[in-house]
Amino acid sequence: MIDKVTFKATDEQVLQMAANAVNASNPVGVGAIMYNPGSVFSKTDFCVMHSMVSVDYCGGRMTKFIAIRHGDYWKMREPHPEYQSWIRAYPTAKDLIESAGATVMEVSDAARE
């Protein structure tokens, strides 16, 4: 099972995490057709909808970033090397979370939840 990470962050920090994940991601499959290596994304390119920030493919880049708000904190799963191509820059969720200035509160074993 993939561990879940709970973290404290503002909406802006979570949007920055999404931008960081996309910018660090690679094109995969037919995404290579839409990929523009000069494209740089910022937090203003994303939004919080229904207490969630979700990016699947963006500009041809396989991102697979999902963060869900739970009251005063957020949760996401540890990255999987076959789905999140941003792990070459941010090997763990903690690395991505801290890249936006947010704070990890807890890493929990998904098998127990």
Residue pairs with C-beta under 8 A, 6 or more apart in sequence:
1 109
1 110
1 111
2 77
2 78
2 80
2 110
3 77
3 78
3 107
3 108
3 109
3 110
4 75
4 76
4 77
4 78
4 107
4 108
4 110
4 113
5 75
5 76
5 77
5 78
5 93
5 94
5 97
5 104
5 106
5 107
5 108
6 70
6 73
6 74
6 75
6 104
6 105
6 106
6 107
6 108
7 73
7 74
7 75
7 76
7 93
7 97
7 102
7 103
7 104
7 105
8 72
8 73
8 74
8 102
8 103
8 105
9 17
9 73
9 74
9 97
9 100
9 102
9 103
10 102
11 48
12 43
13 100
13 101
13 102
14 48
14 53
14 67
14 69
14 74
14 100
14 102
15 43
15 44
15 46
15 47
15 48
15 53
16 43
16 99
16 100
16 101
17 53
17 65
17 67
17 96
17 97
17 99
17 100
17 102
18 43
18 46
18 53
18 55
18 63
18 65
18 67
19 41
19 42
19 43
19 45
19 46
20 86
20 89
20 90
20 96
20 99
20 100
21 55
21 63
21 65
21 84
21 86
21 90
21 96
22 41
22 45
22 55
22 58
22 59
22 61
22 63
22 65
22 86
23 40
23 41
24 85
24 86
24 88
24 89
24 90
25 58
25 61
25 62
25 63
25 84
25 85
25 86
26 61
26 62
26 85
26 88
27 34
27 35
27 60
27 61
27 62
28 61
28 62
28 85
29 62
30 60
31 57
31 60
31 61
31 62
32 60
33 60
34 59
34 60
35 59
35 60
35 61
36 59
36 60
39 59
41 58
41 59
45 58
46 53
46 55
47 53
48 69
51 68
51 69
51 70
52 66
52 67
52 68
52 69
53 65
53 66
53 67
54 65
54 66
54 67
55 63
55 64
55 65
55 66
56 63
56 64
57 63
61 85
62 83
62 84
62 85
63 84
63 85
63 86
64 79
64 80
64 83
64 84
65 76
65 84
65 86
66 76
66 77
67 74
67 75
67 76
68 74
68 75
68 76
73 105
74 102
76 93
76 97
77 93
77 110
78 92
78 93
78 107
79 86
79 87
79 90
79 91
79 92
79 93
79 96
81 87
86 96
89 95
90 96
90 99
93 104
93 107
94 104
94 107
97 103
97 104
98 104
